[in-house]
Every structure is written in C-alpha cells, then in structure tokens.
Amino acid sequence: MGVLRTWKTWYENSSFRKKVLYSFLLVSLVPVTVLGAFSYIQTRNILIHREKEVVQETLKQSVLSLGYTLNAYKNIMDNITWDSTIRQALIQRYSDNYEMYLAYRDVIDPTFFRITNLNPLVRQITVYSENPTLNPHGNALRPMEEIPVTFDDYDYQIHWVFRENESLDMYCRIYTEGYEEDYREGGREKNIVYLSLDYDGTFSGLSSLFGEDYGVLVLDEEGSTVFSCDTFGESGEEYRLTAADVWDGKGSGYVLQQESLPVNGWTVYLYRPLAVISASAMSIPLLVAVMVMICVAVVLVASFALTDNVVRRLEKLIKYIDAVEAGDLTAAVADGGKDEIGVLMRRFGEMVERLNHMVKEVYESRIAQQQYEVRALQAQINPHFLYNSLSLINWKAIMAGEEEISEMTQLLSTFYRTTLNKGKNVTRVKDEWDNTCSYARIQNMLHSEKINMRMEIDETILEYEILNLLLQPLVENAVVHGLDHRTEPGEKCLCVRGKQTETDLVFTVEDNGCGIAAKVLESILTIDSNGYGIQNVHHRVQLYYGEQYGLTYESREGEGTRATLRVPKRMRQQEESQ
C-alpha cells in the first residue's frame, strides 16, 4: 500500500507533459503487446485450422482415388475367382494334351492377356492349382507347391500381400464349392489366383500431395506399414513418423488426419508438423517488438501531437480485430497512415483478406475436385482405339456366327460411349439410361441369363439432363452386393425404373438379394460407408444439385434392397457447335 501511495503522489505532482507521456507509453505499449500476442495466437490457430481442413480434404480425395484403384483390381480378382469358364478349365480332368491346350488357348490365356493389357499396373497373373492333370503353363499356371505365400484356409476372401518397394499382391481361392466331389472323391482341390500389382504405380498418387513438409503412412489392419513417403529430407529426420509412433500416440505435434480404405481395411495417415506450420506466424512477435520501440521513440519526441492520432487509429484496429474474432472476415479496414501502426493495420487487413480467400478456396475446390475426378477417370481410356477395337470384334463375331459375342461387343461399345460422354459431366437421361441398360445386360450375360431384369422408364423424361454415371453404380451395387449374395431359393430379380414428379426425376433400383443389415444401412451414405461408388454418387448429387437431393436406401435382410435417386428436372441446354 505504501508503494502505491508513493507512486500516486509522484504521478499527481508530475507535469502534464509527463503525465501524457507516461500515460501514452502505458496505454500504447499494453495494447500493442496484447495485439501482438493475440494476433500471433489467432494467426497460429487459424493456420493450424486451415491446414487441418486442407490436409483432411486432400487425404479424403487421395483415399477416394486410391480406393477406386484398389477396388478396380479387387473387381478383377472377383471376376476371375467367380468365372465359371475358368473354374471349369481348372477342375476338369484332362486325358490328353490337346484338351489342355484348348483350355489354355481359349480360356486362360485370353482372359489374362486382356486384363494385363487393359490394366498397366498389373504385372503378373498366375493360377496355382492342385489339379494333377494340369501341366504348368508359363507364368499363367503353376503347381500349388510353388505359391509364394502360405495359404492354409479354405475361404474365398481376397488376401493382400505387400513387399515394400517391390509389389503389391493379391491372392484368392477360385470358387469351386460343390464341384470338387465330382472329380476328386474325399478331397478338395484348391486353385489360387495370384495377382501382382506395381507397388510404386499403385501408391503414386500419395507421393505428390503437397510441395514440401508432409508425410504419408499406409498401415494394414495389423498396424504394419504398407507404404510410407515424406518430403522432409535428411535435415527433417525428427519430423518423420513411423507406424509405432502412430500407435503410441506420438502425433500430438502434428496436423495428423486419417482415412480408412473400405476395400481392404487399411488406414491412410497424412501428417504435417505443427512447427513448420507455426513458423509462418513467427514474424508477428518480431513486428510487434519493432512497433513498440518505434512507438516509444515517437512518444518521447512528440507525445502530445501523436496521442489523439495513435489512440484513434488503435481503436479502429481493435474494432476490426473484434469483427474478425466474431467471424467476419469481409470487414474492410481503412488505411491507417504510413507509420508503423498504419503498416500493422494494412498488414493485418491483408492477412485476414488472404485467410478469407483461402477458406473460400478450400470449400469451392470440393465441387471442382469431384468434376475433375470423373473427367480424369474418363480420360484414361482412348475412345477411338476402344471403339475401333470393339467394332472389329463385333465384325469378327458376326462373321463367325457368334451372336452372343456380337451382342456383348455392342453392349460394351454403348456402355463406354455413354460413360465417356465426350468428357462432359452432364448428359441426357436417354444416354444415362442406355449406359445403365447396357451394363445391366452385360451383367446378365456374365451371370448366364439367370437374373430377371426389368428396365422401365417414362419416355417423356429422356431429354432432361442429368449428371453422368449415377445409375450404373447403383445397378452394380445391387448385383455385386445384393443378388450375388442371395442364398434364398427362387429367381433373382432386378428392377430399374425412371419416372417424374412435378419438380423432380426419380429413379429406383430394386433387387431381391441378401439385403443390408440395419447397422450398415444407417451409415451407407456417410464417411463410414464401405460402398465407395454409392457414397460418391450421393456426394456428387448433393454438391451439384443441393443437399435436398441424392440417394435414400430401404432394405430388409434376406428380402432385398431399394435405392432411390432423386434429382431436379432440368431441360438439356443446346450444346455449342464443335
């Protein structure tokens, strides 16, 4: 109390200039210091928050792309393991080499040749067989004792094997349930298909997500590292995370995001060090220190002249900061002059303006990325080469009297023509319907015409416009995940309908397959869903048309599933002449 009384007496007995000087020093230094600390903390938090959004969105898109790639090769494995002609060729007992030669020439070699030529990442396809009457055939068919992995179980699940910096391999038992006893009494002969993918090519999309200062880890379900890369170099060794660091919770010093790959249960981690992100905000404390020193010198020279000016502009700056803190990133700050406080005001305004632009850019890029995704997938196929090849196959089939091959070729031609859609994201309902019908017909042919398919559409809606590739994933999901898993006796049925209401177009895809469990149904359209194609369709529709549109699902286990797609009615605009 005595010290405070002494300082009060001294202040009251000082001259007015000293009072103004000391008061101005106190009032100016405290706000500048608080402003510096506040700006640093806020800027650091904003940078970290923005970085989290960028990392999360980048990771999400990368995982979608990687998941699409892996799922494509999973579908290849499924097609091989469930192909009845390949199965018959592998379990048949051969009495002479000519019969075996025909199986190689007409079934195994054409199938494997087509897959390896259409999929550049496929390095090798080999079937390991226990059939004692089959002779080895190059890399296409080898005896079971040569298989490079241990395979003791009898399931029909796809297993993944990775050899770092070498290959990513898949193997699965070919479906022969119910056929073994016809050829080998008392035993079960196994046939394992082994597919090897290019390791670097598979994960190439994860190696160029950012320019610098980031790392990627891909871990399998057991926590082992499938793939890792980073751009820290030798000088940034302390920033590098391992699988053990992730499991031990050592990612607190990072912006660390993770996404799961539904196709095989792997987890992808993308991380950036907080120290690198925070470094861009370190200039603020230094700037504040410089400003304090200049303010002190100016106050000593012209305290009275600057008091009103400094206080007034600081008040404006504080109001601007309050507006930013309240979430208003669009407020404009007036030029505060050419002195240090004016520089601080302009720099802070420019910083907030850049932050506002970056935030908008992150959200606006989501729609663009969805469009680029479809176009990138479409651009992977050479349309002219594909159409010419299919036309040649069709001609050959007609000349040979193979009507089924000709029909399949024409269906594939229609399917890919409507899928590519000249690189456009929007198409006519008619073209989308032709695409879906072609795909459904192809599936029925692949299933030996055992599916009762009904395709019904209101022809008055054919000229409306719709996003490309919305119905085919629904049909694929109904066949692969519904009808293929049906265990109940009776006919398999698939019904696709298209109709209209006053304002909307409504499409339904209904099957009588195995149905969907209630717990899975709740999250089928969310980030936790295992269905990449369904989730992608729903997300694209909502981004393009609005959240009131998209997919809804109804299902009962053992009875079937109904998917309903709703989009607004829009007439197709006149295309510009090419």
C-alpha positions in Angstrom: 0.0 0.0 0.0 2.9 2.4 0.8 4.4 1.8 -2.6 1.2 2.5 -4.4 0.6 5.7 -2.4 4.1 6.9 -3.2 3.6 6.3 -7.0 0.2 8.1 -6.8 1.7 11.1 -5.1 4.6 11.2 -7.7 2.2 11.0 -10.6 -0.1 13.7 -9.2 2.9 16.1 -8.7 4.3 15.5 -12.2 3.8 17.9 -15.1 1.0 17.4 -17.6 3.5 16.5 -20.3 5.0 13.8 -18.2 1.5 12.5 -17.3 0.6 12.4 -21.0 4.0 10.8 -21.8 3.7 8.1 -19.2 0.0 7.6 -19.8 0.6 7.3 -23.6 3.5 4.9 -23.0 1.4 2.7 -20.8 -1.7 2.8 -23.0 0.2 2.3 -26.2 2.6 -0.4 -25.1 -0.1 -2.6 -23.4 -2.4 -2.7 -26.5 0.4 -3.3 -28.9 1.7 -6.1 -26.8 -1.7 -7.6 -26.4 -2.4 -7.2 -30.0 0.8 -8.9 -30.9 0.1 -11.9 -28.7 -3.5 -12.1 -29.8 -2.5 -11.8 -33.4 0.1 -14.5 -33.1 -2.2 -16.9 -31.3 -5.1 -16.2 -33.6 -2.9 -16.5 -36.7 -1.3 -19.7 -35.5 -4.7 -21.2 -34.7 -6.2 -20.1 -38.0 -3.2 -21.5 -39.9 -3.5 -24.8 -38.0 -7.2 -24.9 -38.5 -6.9 -24.2 -42.2 -4.1 -26.7 -42.5 -6.3 -29.4 -40.9 -9.0 -28.7 -43.4 -6.6 -28.8 -46.3 -5.0 -32.0 -45.1 -8.3 -33.6 -44.4 -9.8 -32.7 -47.8 -6.5 -33.7 -49.6 -6.4 -37.0 -47.7 -10.1 -37.7 -48.4 -9.7 -37.2 -52.2 -6.5 -39.2 -52.3 -8.1 -42.1 -50.4 -11.1 -42.0 -52.7 -8.7 -42.2 -55.7 -6.6 -44.9 -54.1 -9.7 -46.8 -53.0 -11.1 -46.6 -56.6 -7.9 -48.1 -57.9 -7.7 -50.9 -55.4 -11.4 -51.6 -55.8 -11.0 -51.9 -59.5 -8.3 -54.6 -59.1 -10.5 -56.3 -56.4 -13.2 -56.5 -59.0 -10.8 -58.1 -61.4 -10.0 -60.7 -58.8 -13.7 -61.3 -58.2 -14.3 -61.7 -61.9 -11.5 -64.3 -62.1 -12.4 -66.2 -59.0 -16.1 -66.5 -59.9 -15.7 -67.1 -63.6 -17.4 -70.4 -64.4 -15.4 -71.0 -67.6 -12.0 -70.6 -65.8 -13.3 -72.7 -62.9 -14.3 -75.5 -65.4 -11.0 -75.3 -67.1 -9.1 -75.7 -63.8 -11.1 -78.5 -62.2 -11.5 -80.6 -65.4 -9.6 -83.9 -65.7 -7.6 -83.9 -68.9 -7.0 -87.2 -70.7 -4.7 -85.7 -73.4 -2.6 -82.6 -74.0 -4.8 -81.3 -76.8 -7.8 -80.8 -74.5 -5.4 -79.0 -72.1 -4.1 -76.9 -75.0 -7.6 -75.8 -75.9 -8.3 -74.7 -72.2 -5.1 -72.6 -72.3 -5.8 -71.1 -75.7 -9.5 -70.4 -75.4 -10.0 -69.6 -71.7 -7.0 -68.9 -69.5 -4.6 -67.0 -71.9 -7.2 -64.7 -73.5 -8.6 -63.7 -70.0 -5.2 -63.0 -68.5 -3.9 -61.2 -71.7 -6.9 -58.9 -71.7 -6.5 -58.0 -68.0 -2.8 -57.3 -68.2 -3.2 -55.2 -71.3 -6.1 -53.1 -70.1 -4.6 -52.5 -66.6 -1.0 -51.3 -66.8 -0.4 -51.7 -63.1 -1.0 -55.5 -63.3 2.5 -57.1 -63.5 1.5 -60.7 -63.5 -1.4 -63.1 -63.0 -0.8 -66.7 -62.0 -3.1 -69.5 -61.0 -1.6 -72.1 -58.6 -3.5 -75.4 -59.0 -3.7 -78.8 -57.2 -5.2 -80.4 -60.3 -2.7 -83.3 -61.1 -3.8 -83.5 -64.7 -2.8 -79.9 -65.5 0.7 -79.2 -66.7 2.5 -75.9 -65.9 1.9 -73.2 -68.5 4.4 -70.3 -68.3 3.5 -67.8 -65.6 -0.2 -68.3 -66.2 -0.5 -71.7 -64.4 1.9 -73.2 -61.9 1.6 -76.1 -59.4 0.3 -75.3 -55.9 3.7 -76.1 -54.2 5.2 -73.1 -56.0 2.8 -70.5 -54.4 4.9 -67.8 -52.7 2.5 -67.4 -49.7 1.1 -69.7 -47.0 -2.5 -70.5 -47.8 -3.9 -73.0 -45.4 -7.5 -71.8 -45.1 -10.4 -72.7 -47.4 -12.3 -69.3 -47.6 -12.9 -67.3 -50.7 -11.7 -64.0 -49.4 -9.2 -61.8 -51.1 -5.9 -61.6 -49.3 -3.4 -58.7 -49.7 0.4 -59.2 -49.6 2.9 -56.3 -49.9 6.6 -56.3 -50.5 7.9 -52.8 -49.8 9.3 -51.0 -52.9 8.6 -54.2 -55.0 5.0 -55.2 -55.5 1.5 -55.2 -54.0 0.0 -58.6 -54.5 -3.5 -60.1 -54.1 -4.5 -63.8 -53.9 -7.8 -65.6 -53.5 -9.1 -69.1 -53.9 -11.1 -69.7 -57.1 -14.7 -70.6 -56.3 -15.3 -74.4 -56.7 -17.8 -75.0 -54.0 -19.9 -78.1 -54.9 -17.7 -79.1 -57.8 -14.8 -80.9 -56.1 -16.6 -84.1 -55.2 -17.4 -84.7 -58.9 -13.7 -85.0 -59.7 -11.9 -86.0 -56.6 -13.6 -88.2 -54.1 -13.0 -87.5 -50.5 -10.9 -84.3 -51.0 -11.0 -80.7 -52.2 -8.6 -79.4 -54.8 -7.7 -75.8 -54.4 -6.9 -73.3 -57.2 -5.4 -70.0 -56.1 -5.2 -66.9 -58.4 -2.3 -64.6 -57.6 -2.3 -61.1 -59.0 0.8 -58.9 -58.7 0.5 -55.0 -58.9 3.2 -52.4 -59.4 4.0 -51.1 -56.0 5.2 -47.6 -56.9 2.4 -47.1 -59.5 -0.3 -48.1 -57.1 0.7 -45.5 -54.5 2.0 -42.8 -56.9 -0.9 -40.5 -56.1 0.2 -40.2 -52.4 3.8 -39.1 -53.3 2.8 -35.6 -54.7 0.0 -34.3 -52.4 2.0 -31.2 -51.3 5.1 -29.5 -52.4 7.0 -30.0 -49.2 6.9 -30.7 -45.4 4.4 -33.6 -45.3 4.4 -37.4 -44.8 2.2 -40.3 -45.6 1.7 -43.6 -43.9 -0.4 -46.5 -45.0 -1.0 -49.2 -42.4 -2.7 -52.5 -42.7 -5.2 -53.9 -40.2 -2.4 -55.3 -38.0 -0.6 -52.0 -37.9 2.2 -52.9 -40.3 3.5 -50.3 -42.8 2.2 -50.9 -46.3 3.6 -47.7 -47.8 5.3 -44.6 -46.5 6.8 -41.4 -48.0 7.7 -37.9 -46.9 9.4 -34.8 -48.2 11.4 -33.9 -45.0 14.8 -35.0 -46.3 17.8 -35.8 -44.1 17.5 -32.5 -42.2 13.9 -33.2 -41.2 14.5 -36.6 -39.7 12.9 -35.6 -36.4 9.6 -34.9 -38.2 9.3 -38.4 -39.7 6.6 -40.6 -38.1 6.6 -44.4 -38.1 3.8 -46.9 -37.5 5.0 -47.3 -33.9 4.7 -43.5 -33.4 1.1 -43.6 -34.6 0.1 -46.5 -32.4 1.9 -44.9 -29.4 0.1 -41.6 -29.8 3.1 -39.5 -30.7 1.3 -37.4 -33.3 0.4 -34.6 -30.9 3.0 -32.3 -32.6 1.4 -32.7 -36.0 -1.6 -32.0 -38.0 -2.5 -35.7 -38.4 -5.5 -36.9 -40.3 -6.5 -40.5 -41.1 -8.9 -42.2 -43.5 -9.8 -45.8 -43.9 -9.8 -47.7 -47.2 -13.0 -49.7 -47.2 -11.8 -52.1 -49.9 -9.3 -53.8 -47.6 -9.4 -52.2 -44.1 -6.1 -50.3 -44.5 -5.7 -46.8 -42.9 -4.0 -43.9 -44.6 -2.4 -41.2 -42.4 -1.4 -37.8 -43.7 0.6 -35.5 -41.4 2.4 -32.1 -41.3 4.5 -30.8 -38.4 3.0 -28.0 -36.3 6.4 -26.4 -36.0 6.6 -25.9 -39.8 3.0 -24.5 -39.9 3.6 -22.2 -36.9 6.8 -20.8 -38.4 4.9 -18.6 -40.8 3.3 -16.8 -37.8 6.7 -16.1 -36.0 7.1 -12.7 -37.8 4.2 -11.2 -35.7 6.0 -11.1 -32.3 9.1 -9.5 -34.0 6.9 -7.0 -35.8 5.2 -6.1 -32.5 8.5 -5.6 -30.8 9.7 -3.3 -33.5 6.4 -1.4 -33.3 6.8 -0.9 -29.5 10.3 0.5 -29.9 9.2 3.0 -32.6 6.1 4.0 -30.5 8.3 4.8 -27.5 10.6 6.9 -29.6 7.8 8.8 -31.2 6.1 9.4 -27.8 9.3 10.8 -26.4 9.6 13.3 -29.3 6.0 14.3 -29.9 3.7 12.8 -27.2 1.1 15.5 -27.3 0.9 15.6 -31.1 0.6 11.9 -31.6 -1.7 11.0 -28.6 -5.0 11.6 -30.3 -3.9 10.2 -33.7 -2.5 7.0 -32.2 -5.3 6.3 -29.8 -8.0 6.9 -32.5 -6.3 4.5 -35.0 -5.7 1.9 -32.4 -9.4 1.9 -31.5 -10.2 1.4 -35.2 -7.8 -1.5 -35.4 -9.3 -3.1 -32.2 -12.8 -2.9 -33.7 -11.5 -4.6 -36.8 -9.9 -7.3 -34.7 -13.1 -7.8 -32.8 -15.0 -8.2 -36.0 -12.5 -10.8 -37.2 -12.8 -12.6 -33.9 -16.6 -12.7 -34.2 -16.1 -14.4 -37.6 -16.5 -11.5 -40.0 -13.6 -11.9 -42.5 -15.1 -9.5 -45.0 -14.9 -6.3 -43.0 -12.6 -3.6 -44.5 -10.1 -1.6 -42.5 -9.3 2.0 -43.6 -5.8 3.0 -44.3 -4.2 3.9 -41.0 -1.4 6.1 -42.5 2.1 5.4 -43.4 3.6 5.0 -40.0 4.2 1.7 -38.1 0.7 1.5 -36.8 -0.7 2.1 -40.3 1.6 -0.7 -41.6 0.3 -3.0 -38.9 -3.3 -2.2 -39.8 -2.7 -2.8 -43.5 -0.7 -6.0 -43.0 -3.3 -7.4 -40.7 -6.1 -6.5 -43.2 -4.1 -8.1 -46.0 -3.5 -11.2 -43.8 -7.3 -11.5 -43.0 -8.1 -11.0 -46.6 -5.8 -13.8 -47.7 -7.2 -16.1 -45.0 -10.7 -15.3 -46.2 -9.7 -16.2 -49.8 -8.0 -19.4 -48.7 -11.1 -20.5 -46.7 -13.3 -19.9 -49.7 -10.9 -21.7 -52.0 -10.9 -24.8 -49.8 -14.7 -25.2 -50.0 -15.1 -24.2 -53.6 -12.4 -26.7 -54.6 -14.6 -29.6 -53.4 -17.0 -29.3 -56.3 -14.2 -28.8 -58.8 -12.4 -31.9 -57.5 -15.5 -34.0 -57.9 -15.7 -32.9 -61.5 -12.0 -33.4 -62.1 -12.3 -36.9 -60.7 -14.9 -38.0 -63.2 -13.0 -36.4 -66.1 -9.7 -37.9 -65.0 -11.3 -41.4 -64.9 -12.9 -40.9 -68.3 -9.6 -39.6 -69.8 -7.8 -42.8 -69.0 -9.4 -44.6 -72.0 -8.6 -43.8 -75.6 -12.2 -43.7 -77.1 -11.2 -44.1 -80.7 -8.9 -47.1 -80.1 -11.6 -48.7 -77.9 -14.5 -48.1 -80.4 -12.4 -49.4 -83.3 -11.4 -52.4 -81.4 -14.9 -53.2 -80.3 -16.1 -52.7 -83.9 -13.5 -55.1 -85.2 -14.5 -57.7 -82.5 -18.2 -57.3 -83.5 -17.4 -57.8 -87.2 -15.4 -60.9 -86.4 -18.1 -62.3 -84.2 -20.8 -61.7 -86.9 -18.6 -63.4 -89.5 -18.1 -66.4 -87.1 -21.8 -66.5 -86.3 -21.2 -65.8 -82.6 -24.3 -63.8 -81.8 -23.6 -63.6 -78.0 -20.1 -62.2 -78.6 -21.5 -59.7 -81.1 -24.2 -58.6 -78.6 -21.7 -58.3 -75.8 -19.4 -56.2 -78.0 -22.2 -53.9 -79.0 -23.3 -53.5 -75.3 -19.7 -52.7 -74.3 -19.5 -50.1 -77.1 -22.7 -48.4 -75.9 -21.6 -48.6 -72.3 -18.2 -47.0 -72.9 -19.6 -44.4 -75.3 -22.1 -43.2 -72.8 -19.7 -43.5 -69.9 -17.1 -41.3 -71.6 -19.8 -38.8 -72.8 -17.1 -36.8 -74.7 -15.6 -35.8 -71.3 -18.7 -33.9 -70.2 -20.0 -34.2 -66.6 -23.7 -33.8 -67.6 -25.6 -35.9 -70.1 -29.1 -36.7 -71.3 -31.3 -39.1 -69.3 -31.5 -41.1 -72.5 -27.8 -41.6 -72.7 -27.6 -42.4 -68.9 -30.4 -44.9 -69.4 -28.7 -46.5 -72.4 -25.5 -46.8 -70.3 -27.3 -48.4 -67.4 -29.2 -50.8 -69.7 -26.0 -51.9 -71.4 -24.3 -52.5 -68.1 -27.3 -54.5 -66.8 -27.5 -56.6 -69.9 -23.7 -57.3 -69.7 -24.1 -58.4 -66.1 -27.0 -60.7 -67.0 -24.8 -62.3 -69.7 -22.0 -62.7 -67.2 -24.5 -64.4 -64.9 -25.6 -66.8 -67.6 -29.0 -65.0 -68.0 -30.1 -66.1 -64.5 -31.3 -62.6 -63.5 -34.8 -61.5 -64.3 -34.2 -57.8 -65.2 -36.9 -55.2 -65.8 -35.9 -51.8 -67.2 -38.9 -49.4 -67.1 -38.7 -45.6 -67.9 -41.1 -42.8 -68.6 -40.1 -41.8 -72.2 -41.1 -38.2 -71.6 -38.1 -37.7 -69.4 -35.4 -38.9 -71.8 -34.5 -35.4 -73.0 -33.9 -34.0 -69.5 -30.3 -33.6 -68.3 -28.6 -35.5 -65.5 -25.1 -35.9 -64.1 -23.2 -38.7 -65.8 -22.6 -42.1 -64.2 -25.3 -42.0 -61.5 -27.4 -45.1 -62.2 -24.7 -47.6 -63.2 -23.0 -47.7 -59.7 -26.5 -48.4 -58.2 -27.1 -51.4 -60.5 -23.5 -52.6 -59.9 -24.1 -52.4 -56.2 -27.4 -54.3 -56.4 -25.8 -57.1 -58.4 -22.4 -57.5 -56.7 -23.5 -56.9 -53.1 -27.1 -58.0 -53.3 -28.0 -60.6 -55.9 -24.6 -62.3 -55.9 -25.0 -63.0 -52.2 -28.6 -64.2 -52.3 -29.0 -67.6 -50.6 -32.8 -67.9 -50.7 -34.2 -70.3 -53.4 -36.1 -68.7 -56.3 -35.4 -66.4 -59.2 -33.0 -63.4 -58.8 -34.8 -60.2 -59.8 -33.6 -56.7 -60.6 -35.9 -53.8 -61.5 -34.8 -50.3 -62.6 -37.4 -47.6 -63.0 -37.3 -43.9 -64.0 -40.3 -41.6 -63.6 -41.0 -37.9 -62.8 -42.9 -35.8 -60.4 -43.9 -32.2 -60.8 -40.4 -30.9 -60.0 -38.1 -33.9 -59.8 -36.8 -37.0 -61.6 -37.0 -40.2 -59.5 -35.0 -43.4 -60.3 -35.3 -46.6 -58.3 -33.1 -49.7 -58.4 -34.7 -52.6 -56.6 -33.3 -56.2 -56.1 -34.4 -59.2 -54.1 -30.8 -60.0 -52.9 -29.4 -60.6 -49.5 -30.4 -57.1 -48.2 -28.4 -54.8 -45.9 -28.0 -55.1 -42.1 -29.7 -52.3 -40.2 -26.5 -51.1 -38.7 -24.8 -50.9 -42.1 -27.8 -49.2 -43.7 -27.6 -46.3 -41.2 -24.1 -45.3 -42.4 -24.2 -46.4 -46.1 -24.2 -42.8 -47.3 -21.8 -41.5 -44.8 -18.0 -41.4 -44.5 -18.1 -44.7 -42.5 -19.7 -46.5 -45.5 -17.9 -49.4 -47.2 -19.5 -48.6 -50.6 -17.3 -46.1 -52.5 -19.5 -46.0 -55.6 -22.7 -45.3 -53.6 -21.1 -42.7 -51.4 -19.5 -41.0 -54.5 -22.9 -40.8 -56.3 -24.7 -39.3 -53.2 -21.9 -36.8 -52.7 -21.8 -35.7 -56.3 -25.5 -35.2 -56.5 -25.6 -33.1 -53.3 -22.7 -31.0 -54.4 -24.2 -30.3 -57.8 -28.0 -30.0 -57.0 -28.1 -29.3 -53.3 -28.5 -31.3 -50.0 -32.2 -31.9 -50.6 -31.4 -34.3 -53.4 -29.4 -37.5 -53.5 -29.9 -41.2 -52.5 -32.1 -42.9 -50.0 -32.0 -46.6 -49.1 -34.6 -49.1 -47.9 -33.6 -52.7 -47.2 -34.5 -55.8 -45.2 -32.1 -58.6 -44.6 -32.8 -61.7 -46.7 -35.5 -59.9 -48.7 -33.8 -57.2 -50.8 -32.9 -53.6 -51.2 -34.4 -50.5 -52.9 -32.2 -47.5 -53.8 -34.0 -44.3 -54.7 -32.2 -41.4 -56.6 -33.9 -38.0 -56.7 -32.6 -35.1 -58.9 -34.4 -31.9 -60.1 -35.9 -31.7 -63.6 -33.7 -29.7 -65.9 -34.1 -29.5 -69.6 -30.8 -30.1 -71.5 -29.3 -26.9 -72.9 -28.4 -26.5 -76.5 -24.8 -27.7 -77.0 -22.3 -25.4 -78.7 -21.2 -26.5 -82.1 -17.8 -28.1 -82.1 
